[in-house]
Amino acid sequence: MTPALMKMWFALGAMGFMFISVFSIYLSRYKLKGFWKVLFSIIAYIFMILAGIIIFFVVFSGPVNE
């Protein structure tokens, strides 16, 4: 697999993390209470931070020479 395709898959994975975090925040704010609300919020923010770090590295690693 070429480096460009690897970067693409990492970026898609980061977008998946963002989708999971948005869905988890929605659940924690409007549907859940108590322990589950806190747990889903923590999971959501962890996924959002990971997605941001991955996207940062993908964007600032520069173009791939093929």
Distance bins in CASP14 RR format, pairs under 12 A and 6 or more apart:
PFRMAT RR
TARGET T0000
AUTHOR 0000-0000-0000
RMODE 2
METHOD distances of the structure
MODEL  1
1 7 0 0 0 0 0 1 0 0 0 0 0
1 8 0 0 0 0 1 0 0 0 0 0 0
1 9 0 0 0 0 1 0 0 0 0 0 0
1 10 0 0 0 0 0 1 0 0 0 0 0
1 64 0 0 0 0 0 1 0 0 0 0 0
2 8 0 0 0 0 1 0 0 0 0 0 0
2 9 0 0 0 0 0 1 0 0 0 0 0
2 64 1 0 0 1 0 0 0 0 0 0 0
2 65 0 0 0 0 0 1 0 0 0 0 0
2 66 1 0 0 1 0 0 0 0 0 0 0
3 9 0 0 0 0 0 1 0 0 0 0 0
3 10 0 0 0 0 0 1 0 0 0 0 0
3 58 0 0 0 0 0 1 0 0 0 0 0
3 61 0 0 0 0 1 0 0 0 0 0 0
3 62 0 0 0 0 0 1 0 0 0 0 0
3 63 0 0 0 0 0 1 0 0 0 0 0
3 64 1 0 1 0 0 0 0 0 0 0 0
3 65 0 0 0 0 1 0 0 0 0 0 0
3 66 1 0 0 1 0 0 0 0 0 0 0
4 10 0 0 0 0 0 1 0 0 0 0 0
4 11 0 0 0 0 0 1 0 0 0 0 0
4 58 0 0 0 0 0 1 0 0 0 0 0
4 61 0 0 0 0 0 1 0 0 0 0 0
4 62 0 0 0 0 0 1 0 0 0 0 0
4 63 0 0 0 0 1 0 0 0 0 0 0
4 64 1 0 1 0 0 0 0 0 0 0 0
4 65 0 0 0 0 1 0 0 0 0 0 0
4 66 1 0 0 1 0 0 0 0 0 0 0
5 11 0 0 0 0 0 1 0 0 0 0 0
5 12 0 0 0 0 0 1 0 0 0 0 0
5 64 0 0 0 0 1 0 0 0 0 0 0
5 66 0 0 0 0 0 1 0 0 0 0 0
6 12 0 0 0 0 0 1 0 0 0 0 0
6 13 0 0 0 0 0 1 0 0 0 0 0
6 54 0 0 0 0 0 1 0 0 0 0 0
6 57 0 0 0 0 0 1 0 0 0 0 0
6 58 0 0 0 0 1 0 0 0 0 0 0
6 61 0 0 0 0 0 1 0 0 0 0 0
6 64 0 0 0 0 1 0 0 0 0 0 0
7 13 0 0 0 0 0 1 0 0 0 0 0
7 14 0 0 0 0 0 1 0 0 0 0 0
7 54 0 0 0 0 0 1 0 0 0 0 0
7 55 0 0 0 0 0 1 0 0 0 0 0
7 57 0 0 0 0 1 0 0 0 0 0 0
7 58 1 0 1 0 0 0 0 0 0 0 0
7 59 0 0 0 0 1 0 0 0 0 0 0
7 60 0 0 0 0 0 1 0 0 0 0 0
7 61 1 0 0 1 0 0 0 0 0 0 0
7 62 0 0 0 0 1 0 0 0 0 0 0
7 63 0 0 0 0 1 0 0 0 0 0 0
7 64 1 0 0 1 0 0 0 0 0 0 0
7 66 0 0 0 0 0 1 0 0 0 0 0
8 14 0 0 0 0 0 1 0 0 0 0 0
8 15 0 0 0 0 0 1 0 0 0 0 0
8 58 0 0 0 0 1 0 0 0 0 0 0
8 64 0 0 0 0 1 0 0 0 0 0 0
9 15 0 0 0 0 0 1 0 0 0 0 0
9 16 0 0 0 0 0 1 0 0 0 0 0
9 54 0 0 0 0 0 1 0 0 0 0 0
9 58 0 0 0 0 0 1 0 0 0 0 0
10 16 0 0 0 0 0 1 0 0 0 0 0
10 17 0 0 0 0 0 1 0 0 0 0 0
10 50 0 0 0 0 0 1 0 0 0 0 0
10 51 0 0 0 0 0 1 0 0 0 0 0
10 52 0 0 0 0 0 1 0 0 0 0 0
10 53 0 0 0 0 0 1 0 0 0 0 0
10 54 1 0 1 0 0 0 0 0 0 0 0
10 55 0 0 0 0 1 0 0 0 0 0 0
10 56 0 0 0 0 0 1 0 0 0 0 0
10 57 1 0 0 1 0 0 0 0 0 0 0
10 58 1 0 1 0 0 0 0 0 0 0 0
10 59 0 0 0 0 0 1 0 0 0 0 0
10 61 0 0 0 0 1 0 0 0 0 0 0
11 17 0 0 0 0 0 1 0 0 0 0 0
11 18 0 0 0 0 0 1 0 0 0 0 0
11 51 0 0 0 0 1 0 0 0 0 0 0
11 52 0 0 0 0 0 1 0 0 0 0 0
11 54 1 0 0 1 0 0 0 0 0 0 0
11 55 1 0 0 1 0 0 0 0 0 0 0
11 56 0 0 0 0 0 1 0 0 0 0 0
11 57 0 0 0 0 1 0 0 0 0 0 0
11 58 1 0 1 0 0 0 0 0 0 0 0
11 59 0 0 0 0 1 0 0 0 0 0 0
11 61 0 0 0 0 0 1 0 0 0 0 0
12 18 0 0 0 0 0 1 0 0 0 0 0
12 19 0 0 0 0 0 1 0 0 0 0 0
12 51 0 0 0 0 0 1 0 0 0 0 0
12 54 0 0 0 0 0 1 0 0 0 0 0
12 55 0 0 0 0 0 1 0 0 0 0 0
12 58 0 0 0 0 0 1 0 0 0 0 0
13 19 0 0 0 0 1 0 0 0 0 0 0
13 20 0 0 0 0 1 0 0 0 0 0 0
13 47 0 0 0 0 0 1 0 0 0 0 0
13 50 0 0 0 0 1 0 0 0 0 0 0
13 51 1 0 0 1 0 0 0 0 0 0 0
13 52 0 0 0 0 0 1 0 0 0 0 0
13 54 1 0 0 1 0 0 0 0 0 0 0
13 55 0 0 0 0 1 0 0 0 0 0 0
13 58 0 0 0 0 1 0 0 0 0 0 0
14 20 0 0 0 0 0 1 0 0 0 0 0
14 21 0 0 0 0 0 1 0 0 0 0 0
14 47 0 0 0 0 1 0 0 0 0 0 0
14 48 0 0 0 0 0 1 0 0 0 0 0
14 49 0 0 0 0 0 1 0 0 0 0 0
14 50 1 0 0 1 0 0 0 0 0 0 0
14 51 1 0 1 0 0 0 0 0 0 0 0
14 52 1 0 0 1 0 0 0 0 0 0 0
14 53 0 0 0 0 1 0 0 0 0 0 0
14 54 1 0 1 0 0 0 0 0 0 0 0
14 55 1 0 1 0 0 0 0 0 0 0 0
14 56 0 0 0 0 1 0 0 0 0 0 0
14 57 0 0 0 0 1 0 0 0 0 0 0
14 58 1 0 0 1 0 0 0 0 0 0 0
14 59 0 0 0 0 0 1 0 0 0 0 0
15 21 0 0 0 0 0 1 0 0 0 0 0
15 22 0 0 0 0 0 1 0 0 0 0 0
15 47 0 0 0 0 0 1 0 0 0 0 0
15 48 0 0 0 0 0 1 0 0 0 0 0
15 50 0 0 0 0 0 1 0 0 0 0 0
15 51 1 0 0 1 0 0 0 0 0 0 0
15 52 0 0 0 0 0 1 0 0 0 0 0
15 54 0 0 0 0 1 0 0 0 0 0 0
15 55 0 0 0 0 1 0 0 0 0 0 0
15 58 0 0 0 0 0 1 0 0 0 0 0
16 22 0 0 0 0 1 0 0 0 0 0 0
16 23 0 0 0 0 1 0 0 0 0 0 0
16 24 0 0 0 0 0 1 0 0 0 0 0
16 47 0 0 0 0 1 0 0 0 0 0 0
16 48 0 0 0 0 0 1 0 0 0 0 0
16 50 0 0 0 0 0 1 0 0 0 0 0
16 51 1 0 0 1 0 0 0 0 0 0 0
16 52 0 0 0 0 0 1 0 0 0 0 0
16 54 0 0 0 0 0 1 0 0 0 0 0
16 55 0 0 0 0 0 1 0 0 0 0 0
17 23 0 0 0 0 0 1 0 0 0 0 0
17 24 0 0 0 0 0 1 0 0 0 0 0
17 43 0 0 0 0 0 1 0 0 0 0 0
17 44 0 0 0 0 1 0 0 0 0 0 0
17 45 0 0 0 0 0 1 0 0 0 0 0
17 46 0 0 0 0 1 0 0 0 0 0 0
17 47 1 0 1 0 0 0 0 0 0 0 0
17 48 1 0 0 1 0 0 0 0 0 0 0
17 49 0 0 0 0 1 0 0 0 0 0 0
17 50 1 0 1 0 0 0 0 0 0 0 0
17 51 1 1 0 0 0 0 0 0 0 0 0
17 52 0 0 0 0 1 0 0 0 0 0 0
17 53 0 0 0 0 1 0 0 0 0 0 0
17 54 1 0 0 1 0 0 0 0 0 0 0
17 55 0 0 0 0 1 0 0 0 0 0 0
18 24 0 0 0 0 0 1 0 0 0 0 0
18 25 0 0 0 0 0 1 0 0 0 0 0
18 44 0 0 0 0 1 0 0 0 0 0 0
18 45 0 0 0 0 0 1 0 0 0 0 0
18 47 1 0 0 1 0 0 0 0 0 0 0
18 48 1 0 0 1 0 0 0 0 0 0 0
18 49 0 0 0 0 0 1 0 0 0 0 0
18 50 0 0 0 0 1 0 0 0 0 0 0
18 51 1 0 1 0 0 0 0 0 0 0 0
18 52 0 0 0 0 1 0 0 0 0 0 0
18 54 0 0 0 0 1 0 0 0 0 0 0
18 55 0 0 0 0 1 0 0 0 0 0 0
19 25 0 0 0 0 0 1 0 0 0 0 0
19 26 0 0 0 0 0 1 0 0 0 0 0
19 44 0 0 0 0 0 1 0 0 0 0 0
19 47 0 0 0 0 1 0 0 0 0 0 0
19 48 0 0 0 0 0 1 0 0 0 0 0
19 51 0 0 0 0 1 0 0 0 0 0 0
20 26 0 0 0 0 0 1 0 0 0 0 0
20 27 0 0 0 0 0 1 0 0 0 0 0
20 40 0 0 0 0 0 1 0 0 0 0 0
20 43 0 0 0 0 1 0 0 0 0 0 0
20 44 1 0 0 1 0 0 0 0 0 0 0
20 45 0 0 0 0 0 1 0 0 0 0 0
20 46 0 0 0 0 0 1 0 0 0 0 0
20 47 1 0 1 0 0 0 0 0 0 0 0
20 48 0 0 0 0 1 0 0 0 0 0 0
20 50 0 0 0 0 0 1 0 0 0 0 0
20 51 0 0 0 0 1 0 0 0 0 0 0
21 27 0 0 0 0 0 1 0 0 0 0 0
21 28 0 0 0 0 0 1 0 0 0 0 0
21 40 0 0 0 0 1 0 0 0 0 0 0
21 41 0 0 0 0 1 0 0 0 0 0 0
21 42 0 0 0 0 0 1 0 0 0 0 0
21 43 1 0 0 1 0 0 0 0 0 0 0
21 44 1 0 1 0 0 0 0 0 0 0 0
21 45 1 0 0 1 0 0 0 0 0 0 0
21 46 0 0 0 0 1 0 0 0 0 0 0
21 47 1 0 1 0 0 0 0 0 0 0 0
21 48 1 0 1 0 0 0 0 0 0 0 0
21 49 0 0 0 0 1 0 0 0 0 0 0
21 50 0 0 0 0 1 0 0 0 0 0 0
21 51 1 0 0 1 0 0 0 0 0 0 0
21 52 0 0 0 0 0 1 0 0 0 0 0
22 28 0 0 0 0 0 1 0 0 0 0 0
22 29 0 0 0 0 0 1 0 0 0 0 0
22 40 0 0 0 0 0 1 0 0 0 0 0
22 44 1 0 0 1 0 0 0 0 0 0 0
22 45 0 0 0 0 0 1 0 0 0 0 0
22 47 0 0 0 0 1 0 0 0 0 0 0
22 48 0 0 0 0 1 0 0 0 0 0 0
22 51 0 0 0 0 0 1 0 0 0 0 0
23 29 0 0 0 0 0 1 0 0 0 0 0
23 30 0 0 0 0 0 1 0 0 0 0 0
23 31 0 0 0 0 0 1 0 0 0 0 0
23 32 0 0 0 0 0 1 0 0 0 0 0
23 40 0 0 0 0 1 0 0 0 0 0 0
23 43 0 0 0 0 0 1 0 0 0 0 0
23 44 0 0 0 0 1 0 0 0 0 0 0
23 47 0 0 0 0 1 0 0 0 0 0 0
23 48 0 0 0 0 0 1 0 0 0 0 0
24 30 0 0 0 0 0 1 0 0 0 0 0
24 31 0 0 0 0 0 1 0 0 0 0 0
24 32 0 0 0 0 1 0 0 0 0 0 0
24 36 0 0 0 0 0 1 0 0 0 0 0
24 37 0 0 0 0 0 1 0 0 0 0 0
24 38 0 0 0 0 0 1 0 0 0 0 0
24 39 0 0 0 0 1 0 0 0 0 0 0
24 40 1 0 1 0 0 0 0 0 0 0 0
24 41 1 0 0 1 0 0 0 0 0 0 0
24 42 0 0 0 0 1 0 0 0 0 0 0
24 43 1 0 1 0 0 0 0 0 0 0 0
24 44 1 1 0 0 0 0 0 0 0 0 0
24 45 0 0 0 0 1 0 0 0 0 0 0
24 46 0 0 0 0 1 0 0 0 0 0 0
24 47 1 0 0 1 0 0 0 0 0 0 0
24 48 0 0 0 0 1 0 0 0 0 0 0
25 31 0 0 0 0 0 1 0 0 0 0 0
25 32 0 0 0 0 0 1 0 0 0 0 0
25 37 0 0 0 0 0 1 0 0 0 0 0
25 40 1 0 0 1 0 0 0 0 0 0 0
25 41 1 0 0 1 0 0 0 0 0 0 0
25 42 0 0 0 0 0 1 0 0 0 0 0
25 43 0 0 0 0 1 0 0 0 0 0 0
25 44 1 0 1 0 0 0 0 0 0 0 0
25 45 0 0 0 0 1 0 0 0 0 0 0
25 46 0 0 0 0 0 1 0 0 0 0 0
25 47 0 0 0 0 1 0 0 0 0 0 0
25 48 0 0 0 0 1 0 0 0 0 0 0
26 32 0 0 0 0 1 0 0 0 0 0 0
26 37 0 0 0 0 0 1 0 0 0 0 0
26 40 0 0 0 0 1 0 0 0 0 0 0
26 41 0 0 0 0 0 1 0 0 0 0 0
26 44 0 0 0 0 1 0 0 0 0 0 0
27 33 0 0 0 0 0 1 0 0 0 0 0
27 36 0 0 0 0 1 0 0 0 0 0 0
27 37 0 0 0 0 1 0 0 0 0 0 0
27 38 0 0 0 0 0 1 0 0 0 0 0
27 39 0 0 0 0 0 1 0 0 0 0 0
27 40 1 0 1 0 0 0 0 0 0 0 0
27 41 0 0 0 0 1 0 0 0 0 0 0
27 43 0 0 0 0 1 0 0 0 0 0 0
27 44 0 0 0 0 1 0 0 0 0 0 0
28 34 0 0 0 0 1 0 0 0 0 0 0
28 35 0 0 0 0 0 1 0 0 0 0 0
28 36 1 0 0 1 0 0 0 0 0 0 0
28 37 1 0 1 0 0 0 0 0 0 0 0
28 38 1 0 0 1 0 0 0 0 0 0 0
28 39 0 0 0 0 1 0 0 0 0 0 0
28 40 1 1 0 0 0 0 0 0 0 0 0
28 41 1 0 1 0 0 0 0 0 0 0 0
28 42 0 0 0 0 1 0 0 0 0 0 0
28 43 0 0 0 0 1 0 0 0 0 0 0
28 44 1 0 0 1 0 0 0 0 0 0 0
28 45 0 0 0 0 1 0 0 0 0 0 0
29 36 0 0 0 0 0 1 0 0 0 0 0
29 37 1 0 0 1 0 0 0 0 0 0 0
29 38 0 0 0 0 0 1 0 0 0 0 0
29 40 0 0 0 0 1 0 0 0 0 0 0
29 41 0 0 0 0 1 0 0 0 0 0 0
29 44 0 0 0 0 1 0 0 0 0 0 0
30 37 0 0 0 0 1 0 0 0 0 0 0
30 40 0 0 0 0 0 1 0 0 0 0 0
31 37 0 0 0 0 1 0 0 0 0 0 0
31 40 0 0 0 0 1 0 0 0 0 0 0
32 38 0 0 0 0 1 0 0 0 0 0 0
32 39 0 0 0 0 1 0 0 0 0 0 0
32 40 1 0 1 0 0 0 0 0 0 0 0
32 41 0 0 0 0 1 0 0 0 0 0 0
32 43 0 0 0 0 0 1 0 0 0 0 0
32 44 0 0 0 0 0 1 0 0 0 0 0
33 39 0 0 0 0 0 1 0 0 0 0 0
33 40 0 0 0 0 0 1 0 0 0 0 0
33 41 0 0 0 0 0 1 0 0 0 0 0
34 40 0 0 0 0 0 1 0 0 0 0 0
34 41 0 0 0 0 0 1 0 0 0 0 0
35 41 0 0 0 0 0 1 0 0 0 0 0
35 42 0 0 0 0 0 1 0 0 0 0 0
36 42 0 0 0 0 0 1 0 0 0 0 0
36 43 0 0 0 0 0 1 0 0 0 0 0
37 43 0 0 0 0 0 1 0 0 0 0 0
37 44 0 0 0 0 0 1 0 0 0 0 0
38 44 0 0 0 0 0 1 0 0 0 0 0
38 45 0 0 0 0 0 1 0 0 0 0 0
39 45 0 0 0 0 0 1 0 0 0 0 0
39 46 0 0 0 0 0 1 0 0 0 0 0
40 46 0 0 0 0 0 1 0 0 0 0 0
40 47 0 0 0 0 0 1 0 0 0 0 0
41 47 0 0 0 0 0 1 0 0 0 0 0
41 48 0 0 0 0 0 1 0 0 0 0 0
42 48 0 0 0 0 0 1 0 0 0 0 0
42 49 0 0 0 0 0 1 0 0 0 0 0
43 49 0 0 0 0 0 1 0 0 0 0 0
43 50 0 0 0 0 0 1 0 0 0 0 0
44 50 0 0 0 0 0 1 0 0 0 0 0
44 51 0 0 0 0 0 1 0 0 0 0 0
45 51 0 0 0 0 0 1 0 0 0 0 0
45 52 0 0 0 0 0 1 0 0 0 0 0
46 52 0 0 0 0 0 1 0 0 0 0 0
46 53 0 0 0 0 0 1 0 0 0 0 0
47 53 0 0 0 0 0 1 0 0 0 0 0
47 54 0 0 0 0 0 1 0 0 0 0 0
48 54 0 0 0 0 0 1 0 0 0 0 0
48 55 0 0 0 0 0 1 0 0 0 0 0
49 55 0 0 0 0 0 1 0 0 0 0 0
49 56 0 0 0 0 0 1 0 0 0 0 0
50 56 0 0 0 0 0 1 0 0 0 0 0
50 57 0 0 0 0 0 1 0 0 0 0 0
51 57 0 0 0 0 0 1 0 0 0 0 0
51 58 0 0 0 0 0 1 0 0 0 0 0
52 58 0 0 0 0 1 0 0 0 0 0 0
52 59 0 0 0 0 1 0 0 0 0 0 0
52 60 0 0 0 0 0 1 0 0 0 0 0
53 59 0 0 0 0 0 1 0 0 0 0 0
53 60 0 0 0 0 0 1 0 0 0 0 0
54 60 0 0 0 0 0 1 0 0 0 0 0
54 61 0 0 0 0 0 1 0 0 0 0 0
55 61 0 0 0 0 0 1 0 0 0 0 0
56 62 0 0 0 0 0 1 0 0 0 0 0
58 64 0 0 0 0 0 1 0 0 0 0 0
END
